[in-house]
Amino acid sequence: MTYITAFVSGLLFGLGLLISGMNDPAKVRAFLDVFGGGRPELIAVMAAAVVTFFVAFQFSKRRVKPLFASAFHMPSLSVVDMRLLTGAVMFGVGWGLVGLCPGPALVDVLSGNESVLLFVGALVVGNRLAHVLIGPVKTSN
């Protein structure tokens, strides 16, 4: 059941990205261009995602364990440090420049678009470089 749940969740997420247009870099860059011809309709997409997560998270706090897993996997880090801030800034700058974040980029891999493939390749290389040069994330308990 775990694999079916993961597959259905990924399929729903990918379809949501496609239907909303969040996988279209030009549309996302236009949304982020607050001084130009912005695309404010993507705010509704983000708001719907936040509300959906909030409701699901509140529901999960009332349960002892998930429906299809043995335990919840809660974040172990609770400190805002330089590593987190640096990653957040890099993510935001990359999203603004390219118009894609990792989820929509993975959806767009199937398009075969060279710039998307280059972005995903750079994402993987950057992730591995950070892991080697900085080290894996240390968990705090």
C-alpha positions as CSV (number, residue, x, y, z in Angstrom):
1,M,0.0,0.0,0.0
2,T,3.0,2.3,0.6
3,Y,4.0,2.2,-3.0
4,I,0.4,2.8,-4.2
5,T,0.1,5.8,-1.9
6,A,3.4,7.2,-3.0
7,F,2.4,6.7,-6.7
8,V,-1.0,8.3,-6.3
9,S,0.4,11.2,-4.3
10,G,3.1,11.9,-6.9
11,L,0.6,11.6,-9.8
12,L,-1.8,14.0,-8.1
13,F,1.0,16.4,-7.4
14,G,2.3,16.3,-11.0
15,L,-1.2,16.7,-12.4
16,G,-1.8,19.7,-10.1
17,L,1.4,21.3,-11.4
18,L,0.4,20.7,-15.0
19,I,-3.2,21.9,-14.6
20,S,-2.1,25.0,-12.7
21,G,0.7,25.9,-15.0
22,M,3.4,25.8,-12.3
23,N,5.6,23.8,-14.6
24,D,5.7,26.6,-17.2
25,P,8.9,28.6,-16.5
26,A,7.6,31.7,-18.4
27,K,4.4,31.7,-16.4
28,V,6.2,31.4,-13.1
29,R,8.7,34.1,-14.0
30,A,5.8,36.4,-15.0
31,F,4.2,35.6,-11.6
32,L,7.4,36.6,-9.9
33,D,7.8,39.9,-11.9
34,V,5.9,42.1,-9.5
35,F,7.0,45.3,-11.3
36,G,6.0,44.0,-14.8
37,G,3.1,42.1,-16.1
38,G,2.7,39.8,-13.1
39,R,0.5,36.7,-13.1
40,P,-1.3,36.9,-9.7
41,E,-3.4,33.8,-10.4
42,L,-0.6,31.6,-9.2
43,I,-1.2,33.0,-5.7
44,A,-4.4,31.0,-5.7
45,V,-2.4,27.8,-6.5
46,M,0.1,28.5,-3.7
47,A,-2.8,29.4,-1.3
48,A,-4.6,26.2,-2.1
49,A,-1.4,24.2,-1.5
50,V,-0.8,25.9,1.9
51,V,-4.4,25.4,3.0
52,T,-4.4,21.8,1.9
53,F,-1.2,21.1,3.8
54,F,-2.4,22.9,6.9
55,V,-5.6,20.8,7.0
56,A,-3.7,17.6,6.4
57,F,-1.1,18.5,9.0
58,Q,-3.7,19.3,11.6
59,F,-5.4,16.0,10.9
60,S,-2.1,14.1,11.2
61,K,-1.4,15.6,14.6
62,R,-4.6,13.8,15.9
63,R,-3.4,10.4,14.7
64,V,-1.0,8.0,16.4
65,K,0.4,6.8,13.1
66,P,-0.2,7.4,9.4
67,L,-2.8,5.3,7.5
68,F,-0.2,3.5,5.3
69,A,3.1,3.7,7.3
70,S,4.4,2.7,10.6
71,A,5.3,6.2,11.9
72,F,5.2,9.8,11.0
73,H,8.5,11.4,9.8
74,M,8.6,14.8,11.5
75,P,11.4,17.3,10.8
76,S,14.2,16.8,13.3
77,L,15.8,20.3,12.8
78,S,14.3,23.2,14.6
79,V,17.0,25.9,14.3
80,V,17.2,28.6,11.7
81,D,20.9,28.6,10.9
82,M,23.2,29.9,8.1
83,R,23.0,26.7,6.2
84,L,19.2,26.9,6.1
85,L,19.2,30.6,5.1
86,T,21.8,30.1,2.4
87,G,19.8,27.2,1.0
88,A,16.6,29.2,1.0
89,V,18.3,32.2,-0.8
90,M,19.8,29.9,-3.4
91,F,16.5,28.2,-3.9
92,G,14.7,31.5,-4.3
93,V,17.3,33.0,-6.7
94,G,17.3,29.8,-8.8
95,W,13.5,29.7,-8.9
96,G,13.4,33.4,-10.0
97,L,16.1,33.0,-12.6
98,V,14.9,29.7,-14.1
99,G,11.2,29.8,-13.3
100,L,11.3,26.2,-12.0
101,C,11.7,24.6,-8.7
102,P,12.6,20.9,-8.3
103,G,9.0,19.5,-8.3
104,P,7.9,21.1,-11.6
105,A,11.3,20.5,-13.1
106,L,11.0,16.8,-12.5
107,V,7.5,16.9,-14.1
108,D,9.0,18.7,-17.1
109,V,11.9,16.2,-17.5
110,L,9.5,14.1,-19.6
111,S,9.2,17.0,-22.1
112,G,12.8,16.4,-23.1
113,N,13.4,20.2,-23.1
114,E,17.2,20.7,-23.1
115,S,17.1,23.6,-20.6
116,V,15.0,21.6,-18.2
117,L,17.3,18.6,-18.5
118,L,20.3,20.9,-17.9
119,F,18.5,22.4,-14.8
120,V,17.8,19.0,-13.3
121,G,21.4,17.9,-14.0
122,A,22.8,21.0,-12.4
123,L,20.4,20.4,-9.4
124,V,21.7,16.9,-8.9
125,V,25.4,18.0,-9.3
126,G,24.8,20.9,-6.9
127,N,23.2,18.6,-4.4
128,R,26.0,16.0,-4.6
129,L,28.7,18.8,-4.4
130,A,27.0,20.2,-1.3
131,H,26.9,16.8,0.3
132,V,30.6,16.2,-0.4
133,L,31.9,19.7,0.4
134,I,29.6,20.6,3.3
135,G,28.4,17.3,4.5
136,P,25.0,15.7,5.0
137,V,22.4,17.5,7.1
138,K,23.0,16.8,10.8
139,T,19.9,15.9,12.7
140,S,19.2,17.3,16.1
141,N,17.2,15.4,18.7
